[in-house]
C-alpha cells in the first residue's frame, strides 16, 4: 500500500494538539493534551474523505470493543469517541509511549521479560474470548508499552465476534503471525488461530524475527511466507538461554493442526507460568475476568458502518445578554436554568397584573399624603 501523508489534526473540544504519532493506510494517530483532567492522550482519526463502509465498520467496532474490554490491565484504555467538527470519526485512547514493533529486532530481549509479556497477552486474549470476541491481529507491533512500562494489547480494528463469521470477513492479515488455516482462508479467526498468533509473537520476541522469516534478502514475500506457514514445522529458537520447556510450549501453540494446540489462551498462559516457575522466576498473575462478569448489555454490532458519536460544531448563544453574562460551564448552567423556568406565555400574563398592582399602590400613597397635608390625619 502506498505511503499516505497524515491529514491535518482536527480541532477537538477539551484537547490541545501536540504532534503526530503515526500514520497508516487507514487512519492517523496524534498526540493531544486533555485539558480536564490534565493528561496526554492518543487520538486515532479517520481521514476526512473516508466513505468506505468497511473502514467505518472497523473503526466503530474498535471503539466498541475497546470500551468493553479496556478495563483489563493488559488492554489499552479508551476514553471517548466521537466525530470532529469537520466530519472525521475519532477515538481518544491512553497514550502509550512505546511498543514492541522493532525492539525485538534490534536487541536480545530477556527471557523473563518475554515470558511475562506472553502471560499478560494470554490474559488479555482469554478475557476477549470469554466476551465472545477475537482480536485477529496479534503481533509484536500491536503490543504497546504504557508510561508505567506495562505491555498492553492494542489495535482491535479487525476484531470480530466468535459467533459471527462469513466470507466477507476474510480481511487482510499480518501474514508472518497468522495461523495456517487463516492463511489458507479457511477461517477469519478463531480461538485456535489466536493461540497460534500468540505463540508466534512470543517466538518472535525471543528469536528476533517472525517464525518463518529468513534472513536472506528477497526471501520473505507474502507468497513465500504463505507457503512456509502452510507446511508449518516448528524450528527451535537458537538461544541457549531459552529452556526446553518454553520451546515445547511454543511448538504446541504453533502446531499445524488446530486440534493439537492449546485449547484456550488461558492454557498457553498457564503453560508459560509453569515455565516461569521452573526457572525460579516470579510467576506472573493470569488476570482473567470472573465467570460472573457480564458482557456488554448491548451486543457489539460488527456490521455497523454508520457515523456514530457526538458531533461538536459550535456553541450557540441565543441572546446578547447571555453572551455577556455567561462564563464557562457555570454560565452555561445558568442559561439552561433560565430557559426552563417558565414559558413566554406565562410571563406575558404576569406582567400586566404586576403593573396594575403598582398603579393601585401609587394611588394609595397619593391619597394618604393629601390627608396628612389637609390635617384630616
C-alpha positions as CSV (number, residue, x, y, z in Angstrom):
1,X,0.0,0.0,0.0
2,X,1.5,3.4,-0.9
3,X,2.5,5.7,1.9
4,X,-0.1,8.2,2.8
5,X,0.8,11.6,4.3
6,X,-1.1,12.3,7.6
7,X,-4.0,14.7,7.4
8,X,-4.1,17.9,9.5
9,X,-5.1,17.2,13.1
10,X,-8.7,18.0,13.9
11,X,-9.8,20.7,16.4
12,X,-11.4,18.8,19.3
13,X,-13.1,20.3,22.3
14,X,-11.1,20.0,25.5
15,X,-8.0,18.6,23.7
16,X,-4.9,20.5,22.6
17,X,-2.9,19.2,19.7
18,X,0.8,18.4,20.3
19,X,2.3,16.3,17.5
20,X,1.7,13.4,15.2
21,X,2.4,9.9,16.5
22,X,2.0,7.8,13.3
23,X,0.1,7.3,10.1
24,X,-1.2,4.1,8.5
25,X,-3.1,3.2,5.4
26,X,-6.5,3.8,7.1
27,X,-6.0,6.2,10.0
28,X,-3.7,8.8,11.6
29,X,-2.7,8.9,15.3
30,X,-1.9,12.2,17.0
31,X,-0.8,13.2,20.5
32,X,-3.1,15.6,22.3
33,X,-3.2,17.0,25.8
34,X,-6.5,16.7,27.5
35,X,-7.4,19.8,29.4
36,X,-9.5,18.2,32.2
37,X,-8.3,16.0,33.7
38,X,-4.8,17.0,32.5
39,X,-3.1,14.2,30.7
40,X,-1.6,13.2,27.3
41,X,-3.9,11.1,25.1
42,X,-3.5,9.4,21.7
43,X,-6.3,10.2,19.2
44,X,-6.9,7.9,16.3
45,X,-8.6,9.7,13.4
46,X,-10.0,8.5,10.1
47,X,-9.3,10.7,7.0
48,X,-12.0,13.3,6.3
49,X,-12.7,11.8,2.8
50,X,-13.4,8.3,4.0
51,X,-16.5,6.8,2.6
52,X,-15.7,3.1,2.7
53,X,-18.3,1.4,4.8
54,X,-15.8,-1.4,5.7
55,X,-13.4,1.2,7.2
56,X,-16.2,2.8,9.2
57,X,-17.4,-0.6,10.3
58,X,-13.9,-1.5,11.5
59,X,-13.5,1.9,13.2
60,X,-16.8,1.6,15.1
61,X,-16.0,-2.0,16.1
62,X,-12.6,-1.0,17.5
63,X,-14.2,1.8,19.6
64,X,-17.0,-0.6,20.9
65,X,-14.6,-3.5,21.6
66,X,-12.1,-1.3,23.4
67,X,-14.9,0.3,25.5
68,X,-16.0,-3.2,26.5
69,X,-12.5,-4.7,27.3
70,X,-10.3,-1.8,28.2
71,X,-10.8,-2.1,31.9
72,X,-8.5,-5.1,31.6
73,X,-5.0,-4.1,32.8
74,X,-3.4,-5.6,29.7
75,X,-5.6,-4.0,27.1
76,X,-5.2,-0.3,26.0
77,X,-7.8,2.0,27.6
78,X,-10.3,4.0,25.5
79,X,-11.6,7.3,27.0
80,X,-14.1,8.6,24.4
81,X,-15.1,8.6,20.8
82,X,-17.0,11.0,18.5
83,X,-17.0,12.9,15.3
84,X,-14.9,16.1,14.8
85,X,-16.4,19.3,13.5
86,X,-15.0,18.6,10.0
87,X,-16.7,15.2,10.0
88,X,-13.9,12.8,11.0
89,X,-14.6,9.9,13.4
90,X,-12.0,9.7,16.2
91,X,-11.2,7.6,19.2
92,X,-9.4,9.0,22.3
93,X,-7.2,6.4,23.9
94,X,-4.5,6.0,26.6
95,X,-1.1,7.3,25.4
96,X,1.5,4.6,25.3
97,X,5.0,5.9,24.6
98,X,6.5,2.6,23.5
99,X,5.8,-0.6,21.5
100,X,7.4,-3.9,20.6
101,X,7.2,-3.1,16.9
102,X,11.0,-3.1,16.3
103,X,12.6,-3.6,19.7
104,X,12.9,-7.4,19.3
105,X,14.7,-6.9,16.0
106,X,17.4,-4.6,17.4
107,X,18.1,-6.2,20.8
108,X,18.1,-9.5,22.5
109,X,15.0,-9.4,24.8
110,X,15.5,-11.2,28.1
111,X,13.6,-14.5,28.5
112,X,12.0,-13.5,31.9
113,X,10.5,-10.3,30.3
114,X,9.2,-12.2,27.2
115,X,7.5,-14.8,29.4
116,X,5.8,-12.0,31.4
117,X,4.6,-10.4,28.2
118,X,3.3,-13.7,27.0
119,X,1.3,-14.4,30.2
120,X,-0.2,-10.9,30.1
121,X,-1.2,-11.2,26.5
122,X,-2.8,-14.6,27.2
123,X,-4.8,-12.9,30.0
124,X,-6.0,-10.2,27.6
125,X,-7.0,-12.7,24.9
126,X,-8.7,-15.0,27.3
127,X,-10.8,-12.1,28.6
128,X,-11.7,-11.1,25.0
129,X,-12.6,-14.7,24.1
130,X,-14.8,-15.0,27.2
131,X,-16.6,-11.9,25.9
132,X,-17.2,-13.7,22.6
133,X,-14.6,-11.6,20.7
134,X,-11.4,-12.4,18.8
135,X,-8.6,-9.9,18.1
136,X,-7.4,-11.4,14.7
137,X,-4.2,-9.4,14.5
138,X,-1.9,-10.4,17.4
139,X,1.7,-9.5,16.7
140,X,4.6,-7.6,18.3
141,X,3.7,-4.2,16.8
142,X,0.2,-4.4,18.4
143,X,1.7,-4.7,21.9
144,X,2.2,-1.2,23.3
145,X,4.1,-0.2,26.4
146,X,2.4,2.2,28.8
147,X,4.1,5.0,30.7
148,X,4.5,2.6,33.6
149,X,6.3,0.1,31.5
150,X,3.4,-2.4,31.3
151,X,2.6,-4.2,28.0
152,X,-1.0,-3.8,26.7
153,X,-2.8,-5.2,23.6
154,X,-4.0,-2.6,21.1
155,X,-5.5,-2.2,17.7
156,X,-8.8,-4.1,17.7
157,X,-9.7,-2.7,14.3
158,X,-10.2,-6.0,12.6
159,X,-11.6,-7.8,15.6
160,X,-14.8,-9.9,15.3
161,X,-17.3,-12.0,17.1
162,X,-16.7,-15.7,17.7
163,X,-20.3,-16.3,16.8
164,X,-20.2,-14.4,13.5
165,X,-18.0,-15.5,10.6
166,X,-18.6,-15.2,6.9
167,X,-16.7,-15.0,3.6
168,X,-16.9,-11.2,3.6
169,X,-14.8,-11.2,6.8
170,X,-11.7,-12.6,5.1
171,X,-9.7,-9.4,5.7
172,X,-6.0,-8.7,5.2
173,X,-4.0,-10.3,8.0
174,X,-0.4,-9.9,9.2
175,X,0.9,-12.9,7.4
176,X,4.0,-13.7,9.4
177,X,1.9,-14.2,12.6
178,X,-1.2,-15.8,11.0
179,X,-2.1,-19.5,11.5
180,X,-2.1,-21.9,8.5
181,X,-5.9,-22.1,8.4
182,X,-6.1,-18.3,8.3
183,X,-3.5,-18.0,5.5
184,X,-5.5,-20.7,3.6
185,X,-8.7,-18.6,4.2
186,X,-10.4,-21.5,5.9
187,X,-11.3,-19.2,8.8
188,X,-11.2,-15.5,9.5
189,X,-10.2,-16.0,13.1
190,X,-10.8,-18.4,16.0
191,X,-9.5,-19.2,19.5
192,X,-7.2,-21.8,17.9
193,X,-5.8,-19.2,15.5
194,X,-5.3,-16.7,18.3
195,X,-3.3,-19.3,20.2
196,X,-1.1,-19.7,17.2
197,X,-0.6,-16.0,16.8
198,X,0.3,-15.6,20.5
199,X,2.8,-18.4,20.2
200,X,4.3,-16.8,17.0
201,X,4.5,-13.5,18.8
202,X,6.4,-14.9,21.8
203,X,8.6,-16.8,19.3
204,X,9.4,-13.5,17.5
205,X,10.3,-11.7,20.7
206,X,12.8,-14.4,21.6
207,X,14.2,-15.2,18.2
208,X,14.5,-11.6,16.9
209,X,12.3,-12.4,13.8
210,X,9.0,-13.9,12.9
211,X,8.9,-17.7,12.9
212,X,9.1,-18.4,9.2
213,X,11.2,-15.4,8.2
214,X,14.5,-15.9,6.5
215,X,17.5,-13.6,6.8
216,X,18.3,-13.7,3.1
217,X,17.3,-10.6,1.2
218,X,14.2,-11.1,-1.0
219,X,13.2,-14.4,0.7
220,X,10.2,-13.1,2.6
221,X,7.5,-12.1,0.1
222,X,3.9,-12.7,1.1
223,X,3.6,-15.7,-1.1
224,X,6.8,-17.2,0.2
225,X,5.7,-16.8,3.8
226,X,2.2,-18.3,3.0
227,X,3.9,-21.4,1.6
228,X,6.1,-21.9,4.6
229,X,3.3,-21.4,7.0
230,X,1.1,-23.8,5.1
231,X,3.6,-26.6,5.7
232,X,4.4,-25.3,9.2
233,X,7.1,-27.2,11.0
234,X,8.4,-25.8,14.3
235,X,12.1,-24.7,14.2
236,X,13.6,-24.3,17.6
237,X,14.9,-20.9,18.7
238,X,18.7,-20.9,18.5
239,X,19.2,-19.4,22.0
240,X,20.9,-21.4,24.8
241,X,19.0,-19.4,27.5
242,X,15.6,-20.4,26.1
243,X,14.8,-23.6,28.1
244,X,13.4,-26.7,26.5
245,X,10.0,-26.2,28.4
246,X,9.5,-22.9,26.6
247,X,10.4,-24.5,23.2
248,X,7.8,-27.2,23.9
249,X,5.1,-24.7,24.8
250,X,5.7,-22.7,21.6
251,X,5.8,-25.9,19.4
252,X,2.4,-26.9,20.7
253,X,0.9,-23.5,20.3
254,X,2.1,-23.4,16.7
255,X,1.1,-26.9,15.7
256,X,-0.1,-27.1,12.1
257,X,-3.3,-29.0,13.3
258,X,-5.5,-26.6,15.4
259,X,-6.8,-29.5,17.4
260,X,-3.3,-30.2,18.7
261,X,-2.8,-26.7,20.1
262,X,-3.7,-25.4,23.5
263,X,-7.5,-25.3,23.7
264,X,-7.5,-21.7,25.0
265,X,-5.4,-18.6,25.6
266,X,-5.6,-19.4,29.3
267,X,-4.0,-22.8,28.8
268,X,-1.0,-21.3,27.0
269,X,-0.8,-18.7,29.7
270,X,-0.7,-21.4,32.4
271,X,2.0,-23.3,30.4
272,X,4.2,-20.1,30.3
273,X,3.6,-19.6,34.0
274,X,4.9,-23.2,34.7
275,X,8.0,-22.3,32.7
276,X,8.5,-19.2,34.9
277,X,8.2,-21.4,38.0
278,X,10.8,-23.9,36.6
279,X,13.2,-21.1,36.0
280,X,12.7,-19.8,39.5
281,X,11.1,-16.6,38.3
282,X,8.2,-14.7,39.8
283,X,5.0,-16.1,38.4
284,X,3.0,-13.5,36.5
285,X,-0.7,-13.4,37.6
286,X,-3.1,-14.6,35.0
287,X,-5.7,-11.8,35.1
288,X,-9.0,-13.1,33.7
289,X,-12.5,-11.8,34.3
290,X,-14.6,-13.8,36.7
291,X,-17.3,-16.1,35.4
292,X,-19.9,-13.7,36.9
293,X,-18.7,-10.8,34.8
294,X,-21.5,-9.8,32.4
295,X,-20.8,-9.0,28.8
296,X,-22.0,-5.7,27.3
297,X,-25.7,-5.2,27.7
298,X,-26.0,-4.4,24.0
299,X,-24.1,-6.8,21.7
300,X,-21.4,-5.2,19.5
301,X,-22.6,-4.7,16.0
302,X,-19.7,-5.6,13.7
303,X,-21.8,-4.7,10.7
304,X,-22.4,-1.0,11.7
305,X,-20.7,1.2,9.2
306,X,-22.6,4.4,10.1
307,X,-21.1,7.6,11.5
308,X,-21.7,7.5,15.3
309,X,-20.9,9.7,18.2
310,X,-21.4,13.3,19.3
311,X,-20.5,16.0,16.8
312,X,-19.2,19.2,18.2
313,X,-19.5,22.0,15.7
314,X,-20.1,25.3,17.6
315,X,-21.5,26.7,20.9
316,X,-24.7,28.6,20.3
317,X,-25.8,31.7,22.3
318,X,-29.4,32.7,22.0
319,X,-29.1,36.3,23.1
320,X,-26.5,39.1,23.5
321,X,-27.3,39.2,27.2
322,X,-26.3,35.5,27.6
323,X,-23.1,36.2,25.8
324,X,-22.2,39.0,28.2
325,X,-23.2,37.2,31.5
326,X,-22.4,33.5,30.8
327,X,-18.9,32.4,31.6
328,X,-17.6,28.8,31.2
329,X,-19.8,25.9,32.3
330,X,-21.2,27.8,35.2
331,X,-22.6,30.4,32.8
332,X,-24.0,27.7,30.6
333,X,-25.8,26.1,33.5
334,X,-27.4,29.4,34.4
335,X,-28.6,29.8,30.8
336,X,-30.2,26.4,31.0
337,X,-32.0,27.2,34.2
338,X,-33.3,30.4,32.7
339,X,-34.6,28.6,29.6
340,X,-36.7,26.1,31.5
341,X,-38.0,28.4,34.3
342,X,-41.3,29.5,32.7
343,X,-42.9,29.6,29.3
344,X,-43.1,33.0,27.4
345,X,-46.9,32.9,27.6
346,X,-47.0,32.7,31.3
347,X,-44.6,35.6,31.8
348,X,-46.8,37.8,29.5
349,X,-49.8,37.2,31.7
350,X,-47.9,38.0,34.9
351,X,-46.5,41.4,33.8
352,X,-49.9,43.2,33.4
353,X,-51.0,42.2,36.9
354,X,-47.8,43.5,38.3
355,X,-48.3,46.8,36.5
356,X,-51.9,47.1,37.7
357,X,-50.9,46.4,41.3
358,X,-48.1,49.0,41.1
359,X,-50.7,51.6,39.9
360,X,-53.1,50.9,42.8
361,X,-50.2,51.2,45.3
362,X,-49.1,54.6,43.9
363,X,-52.7,56.0,44.1
364,X,-53.0,54.9,47.7
365,X,-49.8,56.7,48.6
366,X,-51.1,60.0,47.0
367,X,-54.4,59.8,48.9
368,X,-52.7,59.3,52.3
369,X,-50.2,62.1,51.6
370,X,-53.2,64.5,50.8
371,X,-55.0,63.7,54.0
372,X,-51.8,64.5,56.1
373,X,-51.4,67.8,54.3
374,X,-55.1,68.9,54.9
375,X,-55.0,68.0,58.6
376,X,-57.5,65.2,58.3
377,X,-54.9,62.7,59.7
